């Protein structure tokens, strides 16, 4: 009886314990043993998915970077090309054609005389719009002749308009400027209005030559050496010129177009073994060069100033280069 009572008590305790367990805990769990977490849909597979996404992003970034280097473009939208940008004012104006057109017009416009008025009117008609004044403001009196003209400047004011400025020398030796308005459209050109007479370029005031200390001993030495050099320079005697030339220098003469007459002055600044000097020379012009003897029968002469670079070699001065002087010659030895 005692044993039966113990067995019934034991079964009752077991049933009570079973009812106290959490409903999700496995019945087979043992006391003191913690169950491992489940590594199924909420565990490691999420890590692998995240890694796959990260690698895909990195590969995409790398691919676009390489593509940008190859194509020369970045990830930002490319800037508009010059072809798609609107043209600036005057960018399409035919500058070269307008300059040539204005030159031809100026040759007709600046020449006038009562004896050629009808021909001038016909020639001007090809430059101006129909119905314009046939003489463009000339009253038919007096005469003028243009000796030379060239384009001085052009000011483009729009896609179809510009003003071409001509520099011309007319009767009496006057130097003038003429502003010619030109209109361009459809490949054609026309003078769109009356020209404007403008003053010629102002004469610039040149600063006085710097008063440097001259080397009179060198000037005296060159006075004895340079006549032979300039005689060979005028005649084009290259064998003689080679004797005066510095090593590596090649000097070509004038080929007999002039004849050496005299050294008028030499200016040599104090300095080292390489110097720039100024030499004023008088040339006689050959009669075959478009000149003739004067009333006295003497040939024409011109005084000219040269700038020479000279180098001291073996006790004498050799010529490295020769050209035009850039400014008035300072006072030197006559």
Secondary structure, 3 states (H helix, E strand, C coil): CHHHHHHHHHHHHHHHHHHHCCCCCCCCCCCCCCCCCCCCCCCHHHHHHHHHHHHHHHHHHHHHHHHHHHHCCCCCCCCCCCCCCCCCCCCCCCHHHHHHHHHHHHHHHCCECHHHHHHHHHHHHCCECCCCCCCCCCCCCCCECEEEEEEEEEEECCCCEEEEEEEEEEHHHEEEEEEEEEEEECCEEEECCCCEEEECCCCCCCCCCCCCCECHHHHHHHHHHHHHHHHHHHHCCHHHHHHHECCCCCCCCCCCCEEEEEEEEEEEECCCCEEEEEEEEEEEECHHHCCCCCCCCCCCEEEEEEEEEEEEECCEEEEEEEEECCCCCCCCEC
